[in-house]
């Protein structure tokens, strides 16, 4: 990814610029959603699944997005923009567009689509993450459960509970005390040959790497997947813990607070096999 123009790597409604209306409903009301994916050597990892999730979640929010237009934006960015690093992050934001004051949506409003490509200058920590349990709880709403929507204040407040290099990620619970996710990641743990992950149908994000692990990777390795609502003490009985997102993909957990007794053998196996999937 070298030798091309390193400027102008943001498209707004198909034009290279960085200007957004102050009346855009994504800004005024958080009325929209977003997606991030990893680009390696010019190739977007799992982009079909990312676009499928965008289409699915846009339909849930009543946002009539055209996936062919998004695919064209993606191709234009990949052709124009490159960086010294071989890794970049592609972020896509879909909002309901510019609208009049008030919550009611105008029938004349048209979507705003934003797509940007930026280099990853600092590689995310991959293994031996140290986690803390956040005080901030995730709000529950099944209408929005699983969607990567723009209303992320729960996660913002939770992430700002620590400002030390000794903590890499924070675990978030819902208002009922169930484990849900990290501030920027999904959570898995292993007990024997069973793989557990929290239900995100009431709150939290259904991540793409999470989906790949549940639907493809775990069955390939003969693991049984359990999706449900679990309390925090379940984690302390686990054999292994790991977190996932689209940039680090799979990262093992070494510690939760002062508790540390996790191994990472099966996690490393999952990570290696995931790296061979070219989707």
Order of alpha helices (4+ residues) and beta strands (2+ residues): beta-beta-alpha-beta-beta-alpha-alpha-beta-beta-beta-alpha-beta-beta-beta-beta-alpha-beta-beta-beta-alpha
